């Protein structure tokens, strides 16, 4: 086949291509490695010199022409495709927007924030401690040695022999006293863990807020005043509270504070005057310093404040519950 004939056939075939696949097939037929024109160009080597120049020139010209034609045809196909897609995906700017649903703070976070604000205004600093504790800080330093029966009140999840999930926020008392000199007043909110059966008012993980105030003459009367202030400001002037004597190894004397809930008294917090052994463990001289400490259950406060009858709802991840806040 001579160049002129080749040109005619190739052009008509490219024109006939109806889609990118046809076009690619045609390109392979003429310009591909085993294509017709490629064969002509290869065969030049065997031709006489003057024919080599003439046919070579013509073949190369045809090659550029074909390449240009393929390119423009390909672009045309691409444009068509884009136009078709744009038609299908037309954006309707008058369509109503999709509602973005906004979340809200978890009731426990809300309560914690409110409690922090109240204590902040009473001059308390906010401190955090680790959730994974050592046996020493969770028990020994708080006047609960290894064989002490009180350890049974706070069964927990042990991580090996020395580490555990803290059962209360009280270890933060020791950690803070070790590094700071009195007078001071702090609160330490955070998660705590217990290995116990759950019911409407008991969870295996819940939140406490620890308080510690140490000075020269901080007394039980200060404790009562601060707690009453806090609970009234948080829960309203009308709440009913009662203090009763209680026992915790890390305080002497110790008290418990209950609040009236659904006609019965619900235990809200433990408190008392920091035990001399605990002050010593924190590096303070009990003849020089004294103070009070308390540990309040944040979940229980939230239950009363937001009228929730089962503590387990807080951790259920149930949106029907959470959306009410
Ligand atoms: C303590 O944890 C002491 N560390 C509190 C304390 C601090 C006393 C400083 C003296 C001085 P208790 O185990 O009673 O005490 O827990 C304190 C509060 O946490 C309880 O009053 C209650 O409100 C809450 N609480 C206890 N167990 C659970 C539970 N399983 N689920 C939810 N809340 C709980």
Boltz pocket constraint, residues with backbone or C-beta under 6 A from the ligand:
constraints:
  - pocket:
      binder: B
      contacts: [[A, 153], [A, 167], [A, 168], [A, 169], [A, 170], [A, 194], [A, 196], [A, 201], [A, 202], [A, 203], [A, 204], [A, 205], [A, 206], [A, 207], [A, 208], [A, 211], [A, 248], [A, 250], [A, 251], [A, 254], [A, 255], [A, 257], [A, 267], [A, 268], [A, 269], [A, 270], [A, 271], [A, 272], [A, 293], [A, 294], [A, 295], [A, 296], [A, 297], [A, 298], [A, 299], [A, 300], [A, 311]]
      max_distance: 6.0
